[in-house]
């Protein structure tokens, strides 16, 4: 495992990390969660991603119990949570100072931790002034409840405003953004955030590197029954896969699959390695629901030398996006 600085902070995150969005929310129990986290940790993964919205907090409860069972030294791993969707009541949603603080305390209780390493604003909140959110995050940093804070799926304009407010008012600035990034979702990472990478050295913890499983190649011959796409809670993924845009992507996946076969690299590893080639990526969040899948994903690091400039060029010819 290699480690990269999280933006301009001194924190070193593993190039590949683990996220509990789907797996701990609906697909695995505590025993399997322990096995998955143990496998990741033994292979050098030091960052585990979570959020208050994942299964209404149940994902954090499972991770907290798993951490207790595993008994790792607290200074050897990184845990995140995200704030935005905490409940149905007006005070349980958004990025108001109250909810940012309440959600942090609730996450710490579920995870059975004294502090969070990373704390993300899960989405922008148009109803709350960014200054209010920045002040809330600064307060939590000063109290020792969080080490670093960041955003997820914010626009470059919104993030720039957060940086400016932080500088003008001498408050703790954001350190990282968590955007979707894969072969089909590239605009934010490669275009919109370019100034933020250059001027602020912003870190990134990218999610959905396999485009909700599309870039594994498992949907080439249809929709397997035992995949997340058929889960009730993920109907939105199935709907997107049945769109016209998906049909175009499906054709490109077939071409990518052929390229991967020619290179003797499994398609998921090619797709993950492609993400890692972007130097603005601090870590790629994996979401495997089985230890076998996670082992294969972690094996990506053994293919990085093969995924050279020539291969990246061949991928670009297929994507044309």
Secondary structure by P-SEA (a helix, b strand, c coil): cccccccccccccccccccccccccccccaaaaaaaaaaaaaacccbbbcccccccaaaaaaaaaaaaaaccccccbbbbbbccccccccccccccaaaaaaaaaaaaaaaccccccbbbcccccccccaaaaaaaaaaaaaaccccccccccccaaaaaaaaaaaaaaccccccbbbbbbccccccccccccccccccccbbbbccccccccccccccccccccccccccccaaaaaaaaacaaaaaaaaaaaaaaaaaaaacccaaaaaaaaaaccccccbbbbbcccaaaaaaaaccccccccccaaaaaaaaaaacc
